Amino acid sequence: MGTKTPVAVLGLGLMGGGMAAQLIRKNFDVTVYNRTLQKTHALRDLGAKVAPTPAEAASGAEFILSMVADDDAARSVWLGDNGALSAVAPGSLLIECSTISGAWARELAQLAKARGCEMLDAPVTGTKPHAAAGELLFLVGGSDAALDRARPVLSAMGRGIVHLGPVGSGALVKLINNFVAGVQAVAIGEAIALIERSDLDSAKALSVLTEGAPGSPLVKLISKRMMTRDFEPNFALKLMMKDVHYAIEEARSCSMSLETAMAAARVMHKASEAGLGEKDFSAVIEALRR
């Protein structure tokens, strides 16, 4: 039996925990780090090593994968006290799977290069169940050579890989994807709120939308959650709001204004102020119902 490939996973939230579990099941040598130690216990029981710092997780790993909330969290695990970048060996490959800004992706790639490493930005489409089942789609920015090296790792966690161009390309497409999803969520939330305030038969009226032209897979999924008020988080509202704001900033850097994204962000902000930020992003409807 050959030597297992050593992989470090930094961040074990809704997505990272499922991704790390898939790597363990696919016979990688996995070391995990998470700021809250309790989230490492299930993975330790599956066979992962647990590191007390990002640096110790990264030490000796051929691939170092991060899956955290935002630019600030990613900057902390890579560059903060005992950050992973301080311990990576030359030739290691950094894989940033967090949904981050293109600017931070490019900055991290330059910092990795200075350490003799390459970096891929490889955010994913999918939510908690997709991560747990190994059915994520990876949106990748970086060199062909780096992606070829990373394919076995990414394939162990996902159903596909789309190579979109140089570093930063994956991050940008992910932000575009998420702002469109966020706008759809707010739009169907407004539609349901209007239906509920009228004298319409809610089930019949909503079926026209979900089975007709507006009925995207996302609209069908989250409208069901909105109607049943099932807001257990698969993708937290606070993270969707963050992604929409990042997309707005990316557009501004291209001298463009995302009007629908800005409108959606305002509704999300109201929902967050109402204490719904930790709930699933389908909970945005509660701000409209009120």
N, C-alpha and C positions, 0 to 999 in steps of 0.2 A: 504494500500500500504506500503511495507516494506521500510526500510531506504536504500538509494542508497549507493553503495560501493564507497568510496572516492579514486580517482586515480589522481595522478599528472603526467603531460606529460611535459617533458623538451626538447625543441627543436621542432620548427614548420616549418621546411624546406619542401622540395618537398615531403618527406615521413611523417614526424611527424604531419603535419597539417591534412592530410587525416586520419591518425590513430586516432588522437584526436577527429575528427568529428564523426568517427564510434563509439567511446566510448560514446559520448554524445547521439547519436541516439539510442544506445543500453541501455540507461537509467543508465549510471554510473554518479557519481558526479565528474565532471572533473574540475581540476584546471590546468591552463597552464602557462608556462613560456617560453619566447623567448627573446633573446638578443635584437632583433629589435621589438619594441612594435607594429608596424604596422601590423605584421603578426598575432597578437592575435585578431584583430578586428572582423574578420569573425567568429571566434570561440566564442568570447564573444556574438555575435549576436545569435549564436546557443544555448547559455546557459552556456558556460564555465565561471568559475571565472578566472580572470587574476591576477597573482602574479608578483610583481616587482623583485623578486629574486628567485633563485632555492630553497633556504632555506624556504622561505614563501610558495612556491608551495608544498614542501614536508611535511611541518608541518601539522599533522593531517591526512595525506594520508596513506591508508593501502598498496597501491601499488604505487611505484614511477618508472616511465618509462622514459628512456632517449633515444632520437633519434637525435644524432648530427653527425658531420662530421668525426671525427677521435679521436685518443687517447687523443690528447691535448685538444680538445673541451670537451670530456667526463670528463677528469680530472678537467677541469675548472668548469663544472656544478656540479660535485660531491664534489670537494675538494677546489675550489677557494674561493674568498671572498663571504660570504653568500652562500656557497655551500650546496647542498641538504643534504649531509651526516651529516652535523652539526645539522640538525633539524629532522632527521628521528626518529620516536618512536621505541623503542625495539619491535620486532615482525613484523615490516613492511617488505615488500618484495621489493627488488630492482630488476628491470628488465632492463637490458642494451641491447637495440635493435640496437644500433649503430654498424657499422662494424668496429671492433677494433682488436687489437692484442690479442693473447691468454695470453700473459704476463700481460697485463693491466686487462684483465678479471679476472685472478686469484688474482691479487693484490687487485682489488676492492672487490672481494668476501671475502678476509681476513679482509679488513677494515670494511665491512658490519658486519662480524661476531663479530668484536670487539665492535660494537654498538648494538649487540643482534639481528641482522637481518640476513636473508639469501639473496642470490643474484642469479639470473639466467642471463646467457648471452643468448640472444634470438634474434640474427640478422635475417633478413628476406630475402627471395628471392621475386623479384617483383620490379616494378618501380612505379612512381607516380600514373598512372591510377589504379594499383592494390591496392595501399594504399587507394585511394579515394573510391574504390568499396568494400573494406573489403575482398580482395582476396589474401592477403599475405600468404606465407608459412613461419612459424617460425622454425628456426633451434636452438634447445635449448640444453644448457649445464647446469647441476645443479642436485640437488637431486630430487628423485621421489616426495617427500612430497612437496617441493617448487613448482614443476611443477603442481601438483594436485591443489594447492591453486590458481595458476596463470591461469589455463585453462579457466575459464570464461572470464577473461580479454583478453587473447590472442585470444580466439575463436571469440570474438566480433569484432576483427580486421582482421581475416584471414580465409583461407579455410582449413588450416591444421597445425599440429604441429608434428615435428620429434624430438624425444628425443635422442640425440646422445651420451650422457655420462656425465661425471662430468663437472664442470665449466671449460670453455675454449674450450670444444668440439664444441659447436655451432659456436664460433668465427672461429675456424680453418676450419671447413667445409665450412663456408661462404667465407673465403678467397680462398679456393681451387676452389669453384664454380665460384668466380669472376675472378680469374686469367684465368681459362679456357674460360670464356666469353670474357675476354679482348683479349686473343690470337685469338679467332675466329673473333673478330671484326677487328683486324689488318690484319688477313689473307684474309678475304673477301674484305677488303679495298684495299689491294695490288692486289687482283684478278681483281677488278673493274678498278683500275688505269691502269693495264696492258691491259685489254680489251679496255679501252678508248683510249689508245695510239696506238693501233693496227688498222688494217683495218676491224676488226670484226664488225658484227651487234651486238651492245651492248645488246639489249633486248633478242635476241636469245641466245647469249653466256651465259648471266647471268641466263637465264631460265634453261640451262643445269645444272648449279651449284645448283640453289635453288630447283629444282625439282629432283635432283639426290642425290647421297650419301652425299655430303657436306651440303645438305639443312636442317640444324637443324632449329628449330623454331626461334632461335636467328638470324641466318644467313638470313633467310627469312625476318624477321622484319627489321633488320638494313640495309640490302642491299637496301630495298625499300627507307629507309630514306636517304641513301647515294646517290641514283640515283636522288631523288627529292630535295636533299640538304635541307631537313627538319631537322634542328638541334636544334629545341626547346627542352630544356632539360627534359627528363624523368629520366635520370641518368647522372649526369655531368661527363665530361671527367676527370676533376681534381680528382673526387672521385674514378673513376675506376683506374686511375694511382696510387693513394694512396693505394688502395686495392691490386693491383699487387705488389707494393713494399713491403707491409706487408707480402704477401704470400712468396715473395722471402726471406724475413728475417725469416719467420717461417721454411722454408725449410732449410736454413742455420743452424738453431738450431737443425735440424735433420741430419746434415752433408750431405746435398743434395743441388744440384744446379739446379734451374729451368731455363733451357736454353731458352725455348720458351717464358717464362714469361719475361726474361731479354730482349730478342729481342723486344717483344711487348712494353715493358716499354720505350725503346729507341724511338720508333716511337711516342708513346703517349707524350713523353717529347718534341719532335719536334713540335707536334701539339699544346701543351700547350704554348711553346715559341712563337708560331705564334698567340697567343691570343685566342685560342679556348677552354681554360680550363673550362669556364663556360657553354659551349655548351654541347649538348648531346654527349655521347662518340662515337656515330657514326660519329661525325665530325672529328675523327682521319683520315679519308680518305683525308681530305683537305691537310694534310701534305704530303700525297703520290701523290696527283694530282700535287702539286707544284714541 
